[in-house]
Amino acid sequence: MKHISELSTELATLYDGLKNGTIEVKVAAEMNNTAGKIIHAQRVQLEYAALRKEEPDIAFMKTKAKKATA
Protein backbone atom coordinates (compact mmCIF):
# COMPACT_ATOMS: atom_id res chain seq x y z
CA MET A 1 0.00 0.00 0.00
CA LYS A 2 1.51 3.28 -1.05
CA HIS A 3 -0.93 5.99 0.03
CA ILE A 4 -4.10 6.65 1.96
CA SER A 5 -6.43 6.58 -1.05
CA GLU A 6 -5.44 2.96 -1.68
CA LEU A 7 -6.37 2.08 1.90
CA SER A 8 -9.76 3.75 1.43
CA THR A 9 -10.34 1.72 -1.73
CA GLU A 10 -9.30 -1.49 0.03
CA LEU A 11 -11.65 -0.79 2.94
CA ALA A 12 -14.55 -0.11 0.57
CA THR A 13 -13.84 -3.41 -1.19
CA LEU A 14 -13.66 -5.14 2.18
CA TYR A 15 -17.03 -3.66 3.16
CA ASP A 16 -18.61 -4.82 -0.09
CA GLY A 17 -17.19 -8.33 0.33
CA LEU A 18 -18.48 -8.52 3.88
CA LYS A 19 -21.87 -7.22 2.85
CA ASN A 20 -22.29 -9.69 -0.02
CA GLY A 21 -20.82 -12.63 1.89
CA THR A 22 -17.66 -13.18 -0.17
CA ILE A 23 -15.37 -12.33 2.76
CA GLU A 24 -15.54 -14.11 6.11
CA VAL A 25 -16.34 -11.99 9.15
CA LYS A 26 -13.13 -13.08 10.91
CA VAL A 27 -10.95 -12.11 7.93
CA ALA A 28 -12.76 -8.77 7.57
CA ALA A 29 -12.33 -8.06 11.29
CA GLU A 30 -8.58 -8.72 11.14
CA MET A 31 -8.14 -6.58 8.02
CA ASN A 32 -10.16 -3.77 9.59
CA ASN A 33 -8.07 -4.03 12.77
CA THR A 34 -4.86 -3.78 10.77
CA ALA A 35 -6.16 -0.79 8.80
CA GLY A 36 -6.99 0.94 12.08
CA LYS A 37 -3.45 0.40 13.30
CA ILE A 38 -2.02 1.81 10.08
CA ILE A 39 -4.21 4.89 10.39
CA HIS A 40 -3.31 5.31 14.07
CA ALA A 41 0.41 5.10 13.32
CA GLN A 42 0.05 7.80 10.67
CA ARG A 43 -1.91 9.98 13.10
CA VAL A 44 0.86 9.67 15.69
CA GLN A 45 3.46 10.72 13.10
CA LEU A 46 1.35 13.73 12.11
CA GLU A 47 0.80 14.79 15.73
CA TYR A 48 4.50 14.44 16.51
CA ALA A 49 5.44 16.52 13.46
CA ALA A 50 2.89 19.18 14.43
CA LEU A 51 4.35 19.44 17.92
CA ARG A 52 7.80 19.92 16.42
CA LYS A 53 6.40 22.39 13.86
CA GLU A 54 7.63 20.17 11.02
CA GLU A 55 6.05 18.90 7.84
CA PRO A 56 6.29 15.12 7.93
CA ASP A 57 7.54 13.10 4.97
CA ILE A 58 5.10 10.19 5.02
CA ALA A 59 4.95 8.35 1.70
CA PHE A 60 1.66 6.70 2.70
CA MET A 61 -0.02 10.08 3.06
CA LYS A 62 1.07 11.45 -0.30
CA THR A 63 -1.12 11.35 -3.35
CA LYS A 64 0.14 10.63 -6.81
CA ALA A 65 1.01 13.71 -8.83
CA LYS A 66 -1.49 14.44 -11.54
CA LYS A 67 -0.34 15.35 -15.01
CA ALA A 68 -1.55 18.63 -16.41
CA THR A 69 -3.70 18.41 -19.50
CA ALA A 70 -3.53 20.94 -22.28
N, C-alpha and C positions, 0 to 999 in steps of 0.2 A: 504494500500500500504506500503510495507516494504522497498523497495529500488528502485533506479533509473531505473534499467532494467525493472521492472514491469511497471513503468510509460511509458517507451518507447514502451513496448508491447501493453499497453492500448491505446496509441496514434495511433499506427499502426492499431489496430482494429477499432478505431474510424474513421480513414481515410478510411479504406475499407468500413465500414458501410455507410459513407457519400457518397462515390463514387458509391456504388451499390444501394443507395436509401433506405437502411434499417434503417437509423438513420436520424431523422429530422435535418434540418440545425440549427434550434434554439437550440436544445439539444447539437449538436456537438459544436456549438459556445460557449455555457456555459461550457462544459467540457474542451474545449481547453483553455478558459479563466482561469479556475481553475488550470489547469496544468501549465499554465504560471506563476501563482501566487506561486505555489509550487516551481517551478524551481527558481523563483526570490528570494524567502525566503531562499532557500539553498545557492544561490549565495551570499546573504548578510552575511550569517553565515560564509561561506568560506572566504570572503573578511575581515570580522572582525577578524577571527582567524589568517589570514595572517598578518594583521597589528600588532597583539599582538605576532606574532611569535610562535603561538600555532598550534597544530594539532587538528582540531575539532573532536568531537565524535558525528557524525550525523548518526543515524541508517539508515536513508533513503538512504544515499550515499554508504553504505557498500554493498558488494556483498556477496553472500553465499559462505562459505568455500567449496572448492572442495576436495573430498576424493582422496587420492593417490591410483593409481592402481598398482598392482604388475605385 
